Amino acid sequence: MEYRYIIIDSDATSKLQLMHHLEEHGDFDFIGLSKNSGEGLNAILKYSPDVVFINLNGMAADYFQMVTELHQYVTELPLLVGISKSKEYAYQAIKCNFFDYWLMPYNEFDIRKSLLRLKKQTPKEDNTPHTLCLKSYKDYHYVDTNDILYLQADNNATDFVMVDGSRINAYKTLKSFEQQLPKNFVRVHQSYILNTKYVARINYGKAICSLKGKKLQLPFSKTYKENVDGLKKALSKNSISAMN
């Protein structure tokens, strides 16, 4: 699951630099930008972010007052990360219970350690539904998404190919399921969506994905190559490399 965050910063350059660092971690979803304490307070109350990054330079007093005011409206504050060119506001940030304090220019190693500590202290629960309801007239078929091997387009219908080899037909297009499925399902072809938990091999030369424990090789197309690249990156992140 992703951590939703907003940035409060009047400096466009530092904002873009911060977003670039956070994008590399993949677990952080940017939901808004504010340029001052008034806009920041409104954004926090409106979006209920998990994390707020605040550039304290020049307007630190206003931002610390904003944090004090937040206690009047919310029971639980988001995690606050102060950012500054110096340690000038660090003590006040600690008094206001900021989670961390980053110095500019940004240090990649310090950011990595801070974000890992954040994830460890406040793990996000996966609230994604794991049961999919396939409705056909008065027939309701409940499918555990963990049991789905892949989805295959069949004209204006979709076949759900299950791990046990069975098939379930649904009278909707493949595209209609694309946004409903958990994030471990990736579209790799006009006709296929794969459950990435069962991908054993990606062969770019032959443009195929092989599935674990099955003698199945499903094609991927140039149209969805970006999705396949993302899949490769995600699988490689949790594997030990032994490349020739």
C-alpha positions in Angstrom: 0.0 0.0 0.0 1.1 3.6 -0.7 1.7 6.5 1.7 -0.3 9.5 0.5 1.6 12.7 0.9 1.4 16.5 0.3 4.2 19.0 0.0 4.0 22.5 1.5 6.6 24.5 -0.2 6.7 27.8 -2.1 9.9 26.9 -3.9 9.1 25.0 -7.1 12.6 23.7 -7.5 12.9 22.0 -4.1 9.4 20.6 -4.6 10.4 18.9 -7.8 13.6 17.6 -6.3 11.7 16.1 -3.3 9.2 14.4 -5.6 12.0 12.9 -7.6 13.5 11.3 -4.5 10.2 10.0 -3.4 9.3 8.5 -6.8 12.4 6.2 -6.5 10.8 4.5 -3.5 7.5 3.6 -5.2 5.4 3.6 -2.1 4.6 7.3 -2.0 1.6 8.8 -3.8 1.7 12.6 -4.3 -1.8 14.1 -3.8 -1.3 17.8 -3.4 0.9 20.9 -3.3 0.5 24.0 -1.0 2.5 27.1 -1.1 1.8 28.5 2.4 0.4 27.6 5.8 -3.2 28.5 5.0 -3.3 26.4 1.9 -1.4 23.6 3.8 -3.9 23.5 6.6 -6.8 23.3 4.1 -5.1 20.5 2.2 -4.4 18.4 5.3 -8.0 18.7 6.4 -9.3 18.0 2.9 -7.1 15.1 1.9 -6.1 13.5 5.2 -2.6 12.6 4.0 -0.3 10.1 5.7 2.8 12.3 5.4 3.3 16.1 5.1 6.6 17.5 3.9 7.1 21.1 4.9 9.8 23.4 3.6 10.3 25.6 6.7 12.6 28.2 5.1 11.4 31.7 5.6 8.0 30.9 7.1 8.8 28.5 9.9 6.8 30.4 12.5 3.7 30.2 10.4 4.1 26.5 9.8 4.6 25.7 13.5 1.5 27.7 14.3 -0.3 25.7 11.6 0.7 22.4 13.3 -0.6 23.7 16.6 -3.9 24.7 15.0 -4.2 21.2 13.5 -4.8 19.7 16.9 -8.1 21.6 17.1 -9.5 19.7 14.1 -8.0 16.2 13.9 -7.5 13.5 16.4 -4.4 12.1 14.7 -1.9 14.2 12.9 -0.1 13.0 9.8 3.6 12.3 10.0 5.4 15.6 9.6 8.8 16.0 8.0 10.5 19.4 8.2 12.9 20.5 5.5 15.4 23.3 5.8 18.7 24.6 4.5 20.0 24.7 8.1 19.4 23.2 11.6 17.9 26.5 12.7 14.4 25.1 13.2 15.3 21.6 14.3 14.6 22.1 18.0 11.2 23.7 17.4 10.3 20.8 15.0 11.2 18.3 17.7 8.9 20.2 20.2 6.1 20.0 17.6 6.6 16.2 17.3 7.9 16.2 13.7 8.8 12.7 12.6 12.0 13.9 11.0 14.0 16.9 9.9 15.8 16.9 6.5 18.6 19.3 5.4 19.0 20.6 1.9 20.6 19.8 -0.4 18.8 16.5 -0.1 21.0 13.5 0.8 19.7 10.3 -0.8 21.1 8.0 1.9 19.5 10.0 4.7 16.2 10.1 2.9 16.3 6.3 2.3 17.0 5.7 6.0 14.3 8.0 7.1 11.6 6.5 4.8 12.6 2.9 5.8 12.2 4.0 9.5 8.8 5.5 8.6 7.6 2.3 7.0 8.8 0.2 9.9 7.1 2.4 12.5 3.9 2.9 10.6 3.3 0.0 8.3 0.4 0.3 5.9 -2.2 -2.4 5.9 -3.3 -3.9 2.6 -7.0 -3.2 2.4 -7.4 -4.3 -1.2 -10.4 -6.6 -1.5 -9.2 -10.1 -2.4 -12.6 -11.4 -3.5 -14.0 -10.5 -6.9 -17.8 -10.8 -7.5 -18.6 -11.9 -11.1 -22.3 -11.1 -11.8 -24.3 -12.7 -14.6 -28.0 -12.1 -14.5 -29.0 -13.6 -11.1 -25.8 -15.7 -10.7 -23.2 -14.3 -8.4 -19.8 -16.0 -8.5 -17.2 -15.0 -5.8 -13.6 -15.5 -6.8 -10.5 -15.2 -4.6 -8.1 -13.1 -6.7 -5.1 -15.2 -5.3 -6.5 -18.2 -7.2 -6.5 -16.4 -10.6 -3.7 -17.3 -12.9 -4.5 -14.9 -15.7 -7.4 -13.3 -17.5 -7.9 -13.8 -21.3 -10.1 -11.7 -23.6 -12.8 -13.6 -25.4 -14.5 -11.1 -27.8 -16.7 -9.0 -25.4 -16.3 -11.4 -22.6 -13.4 -12.5 -20.3 -12.2 -15.9 -19.3 -10.7 -16.2 -15.8 -8.1 -19.0 -15.9 -7.7 -20.3 -12.4 -4.6 -21.9 -10.8 -6.5 -25.3 -10.6 -7.0 -25.2 -14.4 -10.7 -24.3 -14.4 -12.1 -21.4 -16.3 -14.8 -18.9 -15.3 -16.5 -16.8 -18.0 -17.5 -13.3 -17.3 -19.6 -11.2 -19.6 -17.5 -8.1 -19.5 -14.5 -6.9 -21.5 -11.0 -7.4 -20.3 -10.6 -3.6 -19.9 -13.5 -3.4 -17.5 -11.6 -5.6 -15.0 -8.3 -3.8 -15.4 -8.9 -1.2 -12.7 -10.9 -3.4 -10.4 -8.1 -6.0 -9.8 -5.4 -5.7 -7.1 -2.0 -4.1 -8.1 -0.4 -7.5 -8.6 -2.4 -7.9 -11.8 -0.7 -6.4 -14.9 -1.9 -6.1 -18.4 0.8 -7.3 -20.8 -1.2 -7.8 -24.0 -4.4 -6.8 -25.8 -5.8 -10.2 -24.7 -4.0 -10.9 -21.4 -3.8 -9.7 -17.8 -1.4 -11.7 -15.6 -1.3 -12.4 -11.9 2.3 -11.3 -11.3 2.6 -13.7 -8.3 2.8 -16.6 -10.8 5.3 -15.1 -13.3 8.5 -17.2 -13.4 10.2 -15.8 -16.5 10.2 -12.8 -18.8 11.8 -13.3 -22.2 12.2 -10.1 -24.1 13.7 -11.8 -27.1 10.6 -14.0 -27.6 8.2 -11.5 -26.0 6.7 -14.0 -23.6 6.0 -14.5 -19.9 6.3 -18.0 -18.5 4.1 -18.9 -15.5 5.3 -20.8 -12.4 4.5 -24.5 -12.3 2.7 -24.4 -15.6 3.8 -25.1 -19.1 2.3 -21.8 -20.1 3.9 -19.0 -22.1 1.8 -16.0 -22.7 2.8 -13.2 -25.1 3.3 -9.6 -24.3 3.1 -6.8 -26.9 5.0 -3.5 -27.5 1.9 -1.6 -26.5 2.2 -2.9 -23.0 6.0 -3.1 -22.8 6.1 -0.3 -20.2 3.9 -2.5 -17.9 6.3 -5.5 -18.5 9.3 -3.3 -17.6 7.5 -2.3 -14.4 6.8 -6.0 -13.7 10.5 -6.9 -14.2 11.6 -4.1 -12.0 9.2 -5.1 -9.2 10.2 -8.8 -9.4 13.9 -8.0 -9.5 13.7 -5.8 -6.4 12.8 -8.9 -4.3 15.2 -11.3 -5.9 18.9 -12.2 -5.7 20.7 -11.4 -9.0 22.9 -14.2 -10.5 23.4 -12.8 -14.0 25.9 -14.2 -16.5 
